[in-house]
Each structure stands twice: as C-alpha cells, then as structure tokens.
C-alpha cells in the first residue's frame, strides 16, 4: 500500500512541475510561432517587431531554467574568488579588493544566461517530454485514477493543442495579410 501512496505522491509532484513548465511553454510557443509565421507576413519586412516578439516567446519557454540559474548564481557572482595583490619594488602593496574576480564572475554568469536563453527552450521541451513519459508510467501504476481534468493527461492534451493551434493561427494571420 505504501508503494501506491509513494507513486501517487510522485505523480502529483510531476504534475505540478509539468503544469508550471506547460504554462511557460504554451505562452512562449504561441508568441514564437505567431511572430514567426503570422507577423512576418502581416508587417512590412523592415520591421523588427516579429523578431523581438519571437525572441521574447523563445525566452518565455526557457524562463524556468533561466530563472533557476539566475537565482542560484548571482550571489556567488558578487563575491570575490580571488584578490589581485601587486607588490612594488619599495615593499608597498596594493589590492583590487577582488574587483577583477567579481568582473570575471559577472561576465561568466552573463554568458551562462545567454547560452541558456538560446538552448533553454530546447531543454524545457526535452524536460517536458521526459516528465510526460514519467507521468504516464506512474499514472498506469496508480489504481485510483483521477478525473481527466485533474490529471497530467489534461496538461499534455493542452500542450499538443497549443503546439498545433499556434501554427493554425499563424497560417490564418498569414492568409489574411496576403489578401
């Protein structure tokens, strides 16, 4: 009986994580596809608005991963790892107080965030696929099956609907722009 209770608790934890990531995925994917397919044709080709909206959408998809990196690392970036001490010929010493180390840490943290912005959406999508399979496996293990609307299956159906629906809405915007 304890194994079933553990499975139900794991199932609920996976559902919560999947729900949070699905919200960001749905909002970000919709913006990304609408800007990519629809707005490129609806606006004049000199406007950078579709590209900016697409980047914002892409960033929203990867936001949970980026936010975790931001929260975990900025405190360490403001602390000096080392201190540059210069000793002169007359025996006097000067120190930068760790400023060089903090600059290096901030540059590295900025590069990490930019890289994660580029690949964060892919990581989020792969993580959602992994969570979906894990959820389906645990869902089959539990005997008292919850209602469809409360289950993670509802989240998966909504994700697929937004994924496909974004292309449809983008195509409609493109068709209207061509008229």
Phi, psi and omega in degrees: 000326180294326179296321179293318179296320176296319179295320180294320179294318177295320179300316180294320179295318179295320180299319179295316179294317179297321179296314181298313181291329179293323179299312179294321179297312183298314181294313182293316181296318179300312178299316182298310184289320179298318180289324184287313184267310189276308188288334177299328181267333183283330182257164176292154188285356177270349182281138177264003182301313179301322180293319179294316178296321177297318177295321177297316178299317179298320178293325178295321179300314182272004185305316180302321179289319180295317181297321177297319178294318181297314182293326185278338191241346185291328178298318179290332181290335180271359179257141181280131176274329181212168181228133179270116179247127180250125178255127182266167182300330181275003177096353179281153182233145171233153182227147176271359178069017180089008182299317180297320179295317180294322177298315179299315180298319180293319178296316179297318179295320177297318178295320178299318180293319178296317178296318180292329175296322180288314184258356183298323179294320177297317179297317179297316180297316178296321179295321178293322177296316177300314180296325179297312179295321178296318179297315180299321178296313180290328180297320179290334181286327183280137180278315178281102184280128180286168177298151184302318184294333181269351185271169176288343178296324177298319179298318180295320179296318179296318179300315180294320179297317178293320179302311182283318182298328178298319178293322180294312180297319177299320179292323178295316178298318179297317181296318179296322180293331181280345181291000000 
